[in-house]
Amino acid sequence: AESTELSVKDKTHIFNRLSGIAFSKNDFESMRNYLNHLDKFKLSNLDTAYLKAQLAFESGDNTLALELLTYIFDNWTLGKNTCTIGLKLDYILVFCGDIAFSENDLEAAHQYYTTALKINNTSAAACFGAALCFQEIGQVESANTMFEWAEKLNPMYKRQE
């Protein structure tokens, strides 16, 4: 008889995916519950760490978010192949930029966004983040250029006037 038991990898993927869906709906309580299931069953990969970092950031715990992102960077070379939710290095860098921007560390934020663009020059999120940095320091022309690029790459990034 064939086993119907899901593999650890499959269970991890399912809970990570459910957690990501909850996050996209701003349902942080469900997200927390799915992540707790992963902890309970000792299931985890870099996707899990990224999702936990997102939840920490949304909860205002930037320190924990950055610790989790550091863990991801430290383990990226060996662990990137275990990612099943589409996690990419430029996403992680943009997220670091978002955290730095939220802390008003515009220099670090801009560096993260620029590095993300070096990896993926079609990252609308990185363009938008860089535009916000330029806007904050009064470089209007550069900000406008980056806002235009972000919107061309993904209309979701339409500039809020």
Buried (B, 14 or more C-beta within 10 A) or exposed (E): EEEEEEEEEEBBBBBBBBBBEBBEEEBBEBBBBBBEBBEEEEBBBBBBBBBBBBBBBEEEBBEBBBBBBEBBEEBBEEBBEBBBBEBBBBBBBBBBBBBBBEEEBBEBBBBBBBBBBEBBEEBBBBBBBBBBBBBBEEBEEBBBBBBBBBBEBBEEBEBEE
